[in-house]
Amino acid sequence: MERIIIEISRYLMIICMSVYTIQCFAVFRFGNEYDRKGIYLRQNFFMVFIHFLGFLSLYAQKGDIRYLRAYLIQQIGILAILAAYRLIYPRANTLIINNMCMLITIGLLILTRISYNKAMRQFYIVLGSAAVTLIVPFIISRIRFFEKFKWAYVIVGIGSLMAVLAFSTVINGSKLNIHIASYTFQPSEYVKIIFVFAIASILSQSHRLKDILISAAIAAVHVLLLVASKDLGSAIIFFVVYFAMLYAASRNILYYLIGFLAGGVGAYAGYKLFRHVRVRVTAFLDPMGNITDAGYQIAQSLFAIGTGGWLGMGIGQGAPDTIPVVAADFVFAAICEELGVVFGMCLILLCLSCFIMFMNIAMKFEDPFFKLVALGLSVSYIFQVFLTVGGVIKFIPLTGVTLPLVSYGGTSVAVTCCVFAVIQGLYISKGKDNQRPVTPDDFKTEKLAIVDLG
């Protein structure tokens, strides 16, 4: 009976995920949220059903009542996030909400299979992050003078990265986290958002050479601090985001070519300067030849994906524990092993649909600041997905970044929830052009009042 449940669940989960993913792109056929309602309701059903099937398989194998308790708690929490957004923000983009909750669902399911304790800790972080960031869309949609704080963004961003360099301890060759009491967080994650706001504040006001050089200097300081901390994955993301925003602001292809050249020079310098970069490149080039040493991680990842095949082995039937740091850096390999490559491909397409929707929102803005903010956050999100998945499947060398909302990592989850909330706020803002946004003069003349979100 146990085997029957696992097999049926495995196939049904792939079918549900495939249909959900197709509908992520089907929404673009319709011009407004009302016409998309049927698609969104079906997506909600598939999301809930995938979560149910996954935990049914786990309970059938383990027979542990903890899994039933975890299922109920997680399901209630995810549905509460969906309900809260729809209740508070009836004009919100439902695809963004659904995709965020689907990514969270997949992440919690695979993490529960890997480590029950990590999954529950992640769940409470997700719940807290979603609750806190519920205010973000309101702030973004009603207040329009964020670009006036550019130097505050710069100071906070650079200051946070300097604190990491000064006070963080080296773990796996890199300085990433700051420990305060019993809490650990990764500043480079939230600095991504601050960095995007800083660059958007500068480039939205002027495209003069002086302003471009100032923005380049600020970006260079961020990247160099990350390089000094040996957080090269984040450094690459900051670098790519900056040149994407610079090109979008200036429309000058020369800057893009300069960025491409600078990226090549930086990659070569990183290879020569840092031993752990050379180790990762060696592992990338020949993981099987270094399987007992540097290539062990990537070799185990490839074995896991190959073992799972197109349709996977079923939840709980693989051996993800053989991959070091599987819950954080290699969660995609665990998903492919147990849920199948088809499921993994659908997950990538789901992330791509998020990016397309983010960019669609960005392109509708005439305000250069908010257009650049949306574009910068969009590029940051999809490039992080590319780095994570690319490293796991040996398309590029490993960078050590997480898969947003899926991998284990409290700071990453909290910041990604904030990114989705900012984009949601921009979408709501664009749909409320008939309501005058709040300006600094409102505070001076005491005209600020509570705004009806309906």
C-alpha atoms as one frame of an Amber mdcrd trajectory, in Angstrom:
protein
   0.000   0.000   0.000   2.843   2.362   0.872   4.458   1.848  -2.534   1.155
   2.447  -4.333   0.643   5.760  -2.506   4.200   6.892  -3.341   3.885   5.989
  -7.026   0.447   7.540  -7.528   1.488  10.681  -5.645   4.663  10.994  -7.710
   2.809  11.030 -11.032  -0.015  13.240  -9.796   2.461  15.806  -8.436   4.216
  16.017 -11.810   0.891  16.436 -13.619  -0.296  19.118 -11.190   2.994  21.012
 -11.397   2.978  20.848 -15.205  -0.567  22.217 -15.452   0.184  24.907 -12.857
   3.231  26.021 -14.853   1.312  26.143 -18.132  -1.263  28.354 -16.460   1.492
  30.689 -15.238   1.978  31.661 -18.876  -1.689  31.375 -19.857  -2.478  34.413
 -17.684  -0.595  36.648 -20.129  -3.337  36.027 -22.696  -5.706  38.149 -20.615
  -5.433  41.871 -20.060  -6.900  42.171 -16.569  -7.105  40.319 -13.269 -10.854
  39.669 -13.539 -10.467  37.551 -16.678  -7.707  35.542 -14.981  -9.759  34.503
 -11.941 -10.461  30.986 -13.193  -6.769  30.333 -13.785  -5.836  31.591 -10.337
  -8.398  29.367  -8.615  -7.093  26.312 -10.471  -3.542  27.250  -9.465  -4.619
  27.388  -5.821  -6.092  23.907  -6.107  -2.921  22.448  -7.637  -0.775  24.156
  -5.000  -2.806  22.676  -2.139  -2.974  19.263  -3.827   0.799  19.046  -4.412
   1.415  19.865  -0.762  -1.118  17.233   0.324   0.325  14.517  -1.929   3.870
  15.185  -0.758   2.985  14.884   2.908   0.764  11.870   2.235   3.821  10.103
   0.792   5.993  11.116   3.739   3.434   9.929   6.279   2.895   6.647   4.406
   6.627   5.927   4.670   7.439   7.261   8.130   4.174   6.759   9.992   5.200
   9.694  12.174   2.394  11.908  13.477   4.768  14.894  13.266   4.305  14.952
   9.503   0.535  15.276   9.820   1.005  18.107  12.296   3.544  19.805  10.011
   1.203  19.414   7.034  -1.710  21.076   8.804   0.389  23.906  10.225   2.095
  24.619   6.900  -1.114  24.399   4.885  -2.956  26.774   7.213  -0.010  29.185
   7.130   0.247  29.236   3.329  -3.509  29.680   2.901  -3.384  32.488   5.479
  -0.757  34.302   3.378  -2.942  33.946   0.270  -6.041  35.144   2.120  -4.259
  38.075   3.783  -2.971  39.466   0.491  -6.351  39.147  -1.198  -8.190  40.675
   1.733  -5.829  43.611   2.284  -4.895  44.186  -1.374  -7.843  43.228  -3.620
  -6.074  44.926  -6.556  -2.870  42.937  -6.126  -1.411  40.775  -8.880  -2.595
  37.275  -8.018  -0.007  35.486 -10.170   2.767  36.985  -8.039   0.986  35.893
  -4.844   0.298  32.391  -6.178   3.842  31.883  -7.431   5.340  33.105  -4.173
   3.182  30.661  -2.211   3.881  27.821  -4.643   7.644  28.307  -4.296   7.243
  28.382  -0.519   5.138  25.198  -0.692   7.744  23.323  -2.741  10.531  24.538
  -0.481   8.775  23.494   2.730   7.876  20.097   1.277  11.406  19.181   0.197
  12.921  20.645   3.373  10.541  18.573   5.519  11.760  15.508   3.666  15.422
  16.502   4.237  15.150  17.782   7.817  11.932  18.177   9.790  13.467  20.685
  12.206  14.909  22.874   9.445  11.587  22.841   7.608   9.623  23.988  10.645
  12.168  26.692  11.415  11.922  27.851   7.800   8.126  27.842   8.015   8.054
  30.157  11.018  10.511  32.490   9.278   8.284  32.481   6.181   5.217  33.247
   8.272   6.946  36.069  10.125   8.442  37.512   6.943   5.120  37.419   5.105
   3.380  39.120   8.028   5.984  41.883   8.298   6.185  42.517   4.548   2.394
  42.822   4.229   2.837  46.542   4.918   5.375  46.947   2.095   2.901  47.102
  -0.844   0.956  49.867   0.923   4.121  51.898   1.551   5.388  51.454  -2.003
   2.022  52.215  -3.607   1.327  55.395  -1.647   4.665  57.101  -0.957   6.612
  58.431  -3.936   9.767  60.089  -2.657  12.056  57.117  -2.050  14.570  58.510
  -4.547  15.360  61.369  -2.144  17.207  59.011   0.217  19.955  57.898  -2.159
  22.837  58.661   0.200  21.063  56.924   3.072  20.806  53.806   0.899  24.494
  54.048   0.035  25.598  54.492   3.655  23.441  51.638   4.975  24.434  49.292
   2.153  28.168  49.901   2.315  28.107  50.040   6.118  26.403  46.637   6.307
  28.931  45.030   3.968  31.821  46.598   5.879  30.393  45.151   9.103  30.417
  41.685   7.529  34.017  42.110   6.435  35.056  43.308   9.893  33.051  41.096
  12.242  31.998  37.960  10.386  33.807  34.653  10.808  35.034  32.630   7.839
  32.785  29.672   6.976  33.589  27.492   3.952  36.086  30.084   2.770  33.710
  33.073   2.848  32.522  35.766   5.245  28.744  35.810   4.903  26.899  36.044
   8.198  26.720  38.246  11.268  25.804  36.681  14.612  23.810  38.670  17.157
  22.922  36.686  20.289  21.414  33.439  18.988  20.419  34.925  15.630  22.349
  34.760  12.365  21.621  36.814   9.266  23.284  37.514   5.935  23.480  41.280
   5.236  24.313  40.868   1.532  20.754  39.593   1.020  18.921  42.711   2.206
  21.619  44.979   0.776  20.510  43.769  -2.685  17.266  45.709  -2.260  19.028
  48.745  -0.786  21.570  48.665  -3.628  18.813  48.646  -6.267  17.102  51.632
  -4.611  20.437  53.493  -4.395  21.350  53.007  -8.057  17.789  53.773  -9.189
  17.851  57.010  -7.152  20.992  58.189  -8.949  20.295  57.021 -12.508  16.646
  58.123 -12.533  17.577  61.764 -11.926  20.290  62.246 -14.511  22.257  60.391
 -17.195  25.189  62.794 -17.182  28.644  61.268 -17.171  29.215  62.616 -13.655
  26.185  60.757 -12.272  27.084  57.592 -14.148  30.591  57.698 -12.676  29.163
  58.234  -9.174  26.834  55.251  -9.588  29.704  53.160 -10.968  31.898  54.060
  -7.992  29.132  53.109  -5.544  28.543  49.816  -7.350  32.286  49.125  -7.403
  32.568  49.637  -3.635  29.706  47.189  -3.024  31.216  44.588  -5.344  34.750
  44.977  -3.967  33.532  44.602  -0.376  31.756  41.395  -1.350  34.854  40.154
  -3.159  36.961  40.960  -0.089  34.510  38.893   1.981  34.814  36.162  -0.672
  31.054  36.253  -1.222  31.584  35.973  -4.955  28.067  34.782  -5.776  26.546
  37.978  -4.379  29.299  40.059  -6.009  28.334  38.674  -9.420  24.652  39.444
  -8.794  25.403  43.058  -7.781  27.639  43.470 -10.834  25.036  42.159 -13.301
  22.201  44.134 -11.691  24.170  47.373 -11.904  24.950  47.079 -15.605  21.391
  45.998 -16.396  20.073  49.109 -14.630  22.713  51.321 -16.251  21.806  50.121
 -19.721  18.065  50.500 -19.033  18.598  54.069 -17.805  20.992  55.245 -20.520
  20.121  52.974 -23.479  23.807  53.160 -24.365  25.099  49.805 -25.631  28.665
  50.936 -24.935  28.076  50.606 -21.192  26.871  47.061 -21.700  30.027  46.201
 -23.633  32.165  47.808 -20.920  30.332  45.719 -18.338  30.921  42.543 -20.326
  34.633  43.325 -20.601  34.900  44.277 -16.922  33.120  41.056 -15.970  35.627
  39.002 -17.920  38.574  40.795 -16.336  37.021  40.446 -12.873  36.409  36.725
 -13.346  40.010  36.167 -14.411  41.304  38.219 -11.467  39.088  36.287  -9.050
  40.428  33.012 -10.409  44.016  34.134  -9.915  43.529  35.756  -6.502  41.309
  33.294  -4.636  42.137  29.672  -4.058  38.541  28.611  -3.392  37.537  30.056
  -6.786  40.182  27.897  -8.451  38.882  24.896  -6.490  35.334  25.521  -7.733
  36.489  25.943 -11.323  38.467  22.699 -11.077  35.399  20.934  -9.689  33.301
  22.383 -12.512  35.696  21.300 -15.258  36.243  17.748 -13.996  34.044  16.768
 -11.035  34.530  13.041 -11.591  38.293  13.396 -11.687  38.163  15.145  -8.298
  35.267  13.181  -6.828  37.030  12.438  -3.546  37.874  16.092  -2.984  36.723
  19.297  -4.683  34.348  17.592  -7.096  32.396  15.593  -4.509  29.508  18.059
  -4.134  28.815  18.558  -7.818  29.368  14.858  -8.577  26.776  13.851  -5.973
  24.420  16.483  -7.372  24.731  15.064 -10.885  24.295  11.514  -9.581  21.120
  12.583  -7.766  19.619  14.260 -10.839  20.566  11.308 -13.051  19.152   8.811
 -10.565  15.846  10.647 -10.376  15.472  10.827 -14.139  12.540  12.523 -15.821
   9.881  11.380 -13.346  11.819  11.148 -10.074  11.956   8.414  -7.464   9.172
   9.757  -5.283   9.278  11.818  -2.097  11.408  10.046   0.494  12.842   7.519
  -1.968  16.070   9.308  -2.880  19.261   9.972  -0.957  19.645  13.776  -0.843
  21.623  13.532   2.403  24.635  12.335   0.397  24.965  15.865  -1.032  26.748
  18.319   1.298  24.736  21.489   2.086  21.767  20.017   0.215  19.119  22.084
   2.035  20.672  25.395   0.986  22.887  25.249  -2.101  21.725  21.970  -3.687
  18.009  21.853  -2.978  17.301  21.815  -6.732  19.211  18.527  -7.049  17.109
  17.032  -4.236  13.922  18.157  -5.997  15.009  16.600  -9.300  16.018  13.334
  -7.621  12.738  12.794  -5.798  10.203  14.703  -7.913  11.875  14.373 -11.312
  13.567  16.512 -13.935  10.156  17.373 -15.421   9.130  18.840 -12.066  12.480
  20.659 -11.863  12.003  22.152 -15.339   8.529  23.320 -14.350  10.044  24.958
 -11.276  12.490  26.882 -13.479   9.640  27.969 -15.764   7.648  29.064 -12.720
  10.549  31.315 -11.703  10.735  32.574 -15.288   7.041  33.486 -15.221   7.721
  35.537 -12.071  10.491  37.374 -13.908   8.297  38.032 -16.948   5.533  39.438
 -14.759   8.044  41.573 -12.839   9.435  42.958 -16.107   5.938  43.500 -17.462
   5.190  45.661 -14.425   8.505  47.510 -14.809   7.856  48.366 -18.448   4.473
  49.932 -17.653   6.039  52.628 -15.485   6.818  56.067 -16.871   8.437  57.106
 -13.600  12.129  56.261 -14.200  12.848  55.581 -10.532  10.194  52.921 -10.048
  10.881  51.476 -13.488  14.529  50.986 -12.530  13.640  49.577  -9.106  11.337
  46.972 -10.658  13.892  46.126 -13.329  16.766  45.846 -10.851  14.845  43.558
  -8.500  13.664  41.466 -11.464  17.192  40.936 -12.770  18.499  40.207  -9.273
  15.830  37.547  -8.761  16.177  35.703 -12.067  19.971  35.877 -12.108  20.092
  34.325  -8.643  17.890  31.496  -9.931  20.251  31.080 -12.887  23.346  30.944
 -10.665  21.798  28.390  -8.315  20.373  26.035 -10.926  23.347  26.505 -13.260
  25.778  25.513 -10.522  23.765  22.449  -9.498  23.524  21.052 -13.055  27.180
  21.899 -13.878  26.300  24.592 -16.404  28.474  27.106 -14.535  30.832  26.846
 -11.533  29.205  26.815  -8.104  28.585  30.240  -6.580  26.991  29.300  -3.255
  23.771  31.310  -3.665  20.357  29.966  -2.678  17.245  29.238  -4.725  14.825
  32.030  -3.686  11.960  30.896  -1.414  12.893  27.230  -1.907  16.326  26.798
  -0.316  16.875  26.779   3.429  17.968  30.188   4.675  16.112  32.667   6.837
  17.564  35.920   5.500  17.149  34.820   1.891  13.490  33.917   2.427  12.712
  37.145   4.289  14.377  39.323   1.649  12.716  37.488  -1.244   9.319  37.965
   0.415  10.176  41.662   0.605  11.154  41.723  -3.093   7.810  40.175  -4.067
   6.047  42.691  -1.800   7.858  45.649  -3.398   6.896  44.451  -6.885   3.346
  43.940  -5.661   3.311  47.505  -4.350   4.478  48.807  -7.717   1.710  46.866
  -9.465  -0.923  48.268  -7.096   0.544  51.741  -7.529   0.237  51.524 -11.303
  -3.392  50.486 -10.960  -4.239  53.441  -8.711  -3.305  56.331 -10.975  -6.593
  57.981 -10.105  -5.418  58.403  -6.517  -2.809  61.025  -5.801   0.361  59.554
  -4.239   1.756  60.935  -0.999   4.469  63.592  -1.385   6.764  65.317   1.123
   4.440  68.364   1.060   1.699  66.267   2.657   3.830  65.890   5.765   4.573
  69.618   5.861   0.912  70.631   5.533  -0.448  67.757   7.645  -2.675  66.462
   4.836  -1.646  62.831   5.218  -4.624  60.573   5.924  -5.394  56.880   5.932
  -6.008  55.734   2.369  -8.732  53.278   1.460  -7.008  50.255  -0.083 -10.124
  49.182  -1.896
